[in-house]
Amino acid sequence: MLQLQRLSRHFVAAHAPVRLRWVTLDEDQLRQVVSRDVIKGEGRFDVVTLGNYEAQSWATQPWLARLHPSAAYEEDEILPSVRRALKQGDSWIALPFYAESNMTIARRDLLAAAGVPWHERPSWDDIRRWAQRLHRPDQGIYGVCLRGKPGWGQNMALLTTMAHTYGARWFDLQWQPELTSQAWRTALTHYQELLTQYGPPDAAANGYNENLALFAAGRCALWVDATVAGYTLEHPELSRVAGQVAYAAAPVGQHLEGSQWLWIWALAVPASSRQPELARRFVQWATSADYHRLAAREAGWSAVPPGVRRGLYEQAAFLARFPHARVEQAALETADPLRPTALPVPYVGIQWVGIPEFQALGTAVGHLLALTLPPQRRAVSEQLAQAQRLVRTQMQQAGYLKPP
């Protein structure tokens, strides 16, 4: 995104006398500000950054201008899973800037030194065994790092994915919550044990950025998180472990379904935009194959937004520079938000549930489940029971369920 801001001088030069004013926010604040502006039609922004969660949740509302890129956009080159997530009929809800899935990340040198076998399709049981053998807190190296910070896009992104791959559901087909199921208990218990026994101190305070910093500093032996992490971990100026990292598919529980998530940061034009035509041109330019070529030429392969276009994964130089790229491509091609778990569900989404209420629900449940980690270490069954009651009440108030 910062590279896009720097390279946008090319767009300005081609559309003089246009000017761009950028507003940069952290992820949680961004979601709040964008949601308020788009839903209320405040018109503060001509272009907004949003995720495929918002795109799909808002698809039936008149809040976003539909996009119809020109033939030069090379739409067919966009990965099918990304197209399905953002396109509706012959128009786009938003255009994809970059996409990610999740993967297993490990220190190759530590694996070799401990004689730990490594393979490209691990299970969560494998993660437990490996973490036990690699945990060296006396040396400042923790067996595993996982998201613990509460939030629907923080700990719940990981926990929802874990639960889904163990066969759990947030809701059955009648929208009854199922957070007290055996599958949810198994996933949360596994998560609690991993971070309690083999995780870093204060794991409940660590989200993606904190764990990225820990791993890049050589403090984590294993990490399960977004594929985009590979672009930082292989950057020698940003990572002490560059060149020493192994990558594999995200762990599975009892089922393959739900193990690979799909997240897309996309650019959209609010219906309240005051410069809709220029906004559409900018969004198409910033997500085009031409922009990818420009970024590679002027700033190198690390500046090209990954996860969107097939052509990027056909570049030998890119693959040589980023050894996780094949894992990323495979994950993005197999992620299926329409089938996030083995049982049928009424919702779309793997690491989230595609209903507008999930931002509040997911964050509230995230705070409850974070209390299973040290120092509180509350019982898994107790916290899931509280989450079940909270979600059922909220779903009744939202009209999904009849009041008792």
Disulfide bonds with the S-S distance in Angstrom:
Cys145-Cys220 1.93
